[in-house]
Structure formats: C-alpha cells, structure tokens
C-alpha cells in the first residue's frame, strides 16, 4: 500500500494539464467567469481545483507559500512529491495558497517591480463557494461587466490602484475556478 | 513512430508550465512583454518559434487548429506548422476560420470576426516597439516602466514631416488600456482596429527575442496618432479579382511582364468561402464559380 501523498496526480499528465490550463487561461482572460477543472485528488483541505492548478503550474522553480489554513504535513508532502516546489515564507512566494483570512496580510506578497511587473505572486484562494456574487468587475477581459464572488473588496481596489504592479488571484472551490488579475476594477455590488 | 516519440504537443511538461505561467502574467498585464525561457524548436528562428511554443502550451487534444501565413492557409510556413501539430499533438486541423478553436497566425488577423472560445496566437519577430528607436533593452524596459513613450510620437511625427502622413503601414504601434505601447506584430495597419474589443483571446509569442505578451478579450487597443493626423487603416483601392470583396485586405500579384496585375484577398479562407457562396470578381468568367 503506497503512502497517501504518492497518490492523487493526473492519470494522463500532458492531456489533463492541457485541459486544466485552458480552463485557467479562460479564467484569467475573463475575470469573474467560473470555469471547471479537475484531475488531481489532493489531501484535504486542498480542493480539487487548487490541487489541479498546482500540478498544472507549479514546479521546482516556483516557491510556494502555504498559509496556516493549508500548512499541513500531508499537503507539504503532496506538493514535495508531485510538484517539487519549495515551501517558502510569504514574501518570496511565486504561488501562495490558503483561505483569504489565512493569507492576510496580503500586503506582504510580491507585487513585482516597475521594470518586471510579471515577477509577482499569484494567490490561490480557497473559497467556500464561487456563487452568490458580491462584486461588480470591469476592465480588460470583460465586455461590459461581470459579477463575481470575492472574499472582500477593499484589498482588490488597492491592488488595482498599483497597476501595473500587483498580485493576481485565482479563486477555487471544489472543482470551480475563477480569477481576478490585477487589471480588473472592482466595486461592491 | 512519431506518436510515441514525443510528449503531447512536442514540449516537455516543465517547459509548458513555464510558458503557461508567462501567458497568465501576460494576460494580467495586457501589453506588457513577459520574458520567458524560449526553447530551441525544430525550425529556424523567424519561422514562428514563439508562436509555436505558445500554441503548444495552449493546445488540448480536443482543439481544432488553423494556421495562416499572411492570411493564407497554403503557404509554406502555415503548412509546416500545421503538419507539426498534426504529428506531435494529433489535433484536428482546419482552414475554416469559424471552425478553429486555436488559430496561429503570421502577420494577419482573419477577416471573419472571431468569437469567444477562440484563441489567436501571433508569431512575433521583434516584440519591442521601441527597439528601432532605442537598441538597449535596459533602456526600453525603463521607458515602459516610466510610460515614457515620447520617442515613439517623435518617430510618427517625423513620418508626417517627411512624407506628409504617417508612413508606417505594418507593425503599427498601439497603446493597450492606456498603459503599455505594444507592437501588434507585423500585421498591416488595416488589421489594427480588429485588435481592440476582440471577443477572442490574443496571445503573442516571440521565440528568438524570448517574450510573450497578451490581450485579454474586449481589451481597449488604440493605434497611436495625432489629433490633426488621425490613424487611418489602409488597403489597396480595389476589389478582390477572385471574389469581388471590397472590404478585405488585398495582395497584389504581378501576372505578366507587361505590367498586368491582379488583386486578391490575402485571407484565402475568406475568399474561398465567398466564391463558394457565388460571389465573383473581375477576373473570374461568368459561370465559372470558384
């Protein structure tokens, strides 16, 4: 009987990662639109969507910060085996993973430099659900406006105000995923 | 043999992950050129190695791929890239714009309006719009950071001073969401208005120069100009001699040694579809449909 952390990866790595990335690409290109991704079966409390995102995007060159909500031995082992990504403090993370409350204060995450705004963190935020919109989104990727569920409003308005600097967020819940790049304008619904 | 010799879509998974992360950051910062570790591809630089890597990172087994070179599905570059993905990714291919989910293009935007669910991948030779004005990467990077684009306007102004109009006819610089000045790749400026507000996702890959950039759908893209010299898209003042279209971008073909010439749609799929629909141009005799 193999150890649990050895399990839960893609059965068809190239193809499943391709489908997962396309959903992720659509999510980032159309902020607030919910996509479905699956394939990974990670240890709880990591959602299927978050686990699939990590398998699709993370590897040894992407340091990960685990917020207290998700900093368990099982998740550390799973990431170490399947992604090989180092676990680091928040300030040095390429990806940060956790619930919104556990990720606070979000001001510590890397927002890039004015020469290289792409060298910034991507937050993978675990949510209870992505339904019941509480925010109105406008900006690139949105024809008129999208409504979306966000964990709060103020932090994303501050993030947009720093554009082109800022972090980008991917929200996950079960097998659902949506994204909020730094370029999106957010107002409360 | 080939089916088992390569990973799906040729690139290894770690490389695709790196390209995918660059694409996501590109989408988050529209018009900003994200550096990426471009790989050697089994084709020379200048043949679309950047576009091929972006396409490889985006393709899924259920995609239908279309590849065009200057609008044509049957040019060498388009044919070889289409064959490359048929063999290494085993995806379906098409020449019909509406049927494609991923379209890789060299130097044109299809005439037909693209829709949500489609991705347009551009092959880019020189991604830096300021490169011919300032050769140092360290300087152009700083100019983008400071939004210092005065030099580009000086260049366009010198065009006007010398030629009476902005003479730049392709790779015409644009400003994205009022922030980054971007090179739209060497598309004719006729195509520039289509960049803005497009429903499809637009991705740009420059292999030799190791840059990826992106336009999310419905992004505002403005061609640079002056109040008294507004931007004007430009095409040959003719109709297509094969399909009669008056609104498409035309190629001029020399047909003999006596100055004979004809104008045909650069978008071969658009032209063929019109001819199949019964439209006829100047040089197609009566009754000779398509």
Interface residues (C-beta under 8 A of the other chain):
Chain A: X13 X14 X15 X17 X18 X19 X21 X22 X24 X25 X26 X28 X29 X30 X56 X57 X58 X59 X61 X62 X94 X114 X115 X116 X117 X118 X120 X122 X139 X140 X141 X142 X143 X163 X164 X168 X181 X182 X183
Chain B: X7 X8 X9 X13 X14 X16 X17 X18 X20 X21 X22 X23 X24 X25 X26 X27 X28 X29 X30 X32 X34 X35 X57 X58 X59 X60 X61 X119 X141 X142 X145 X146 X177 X179 X180 X199 X201 X214 X215 X216 X217 X218 X219 X220
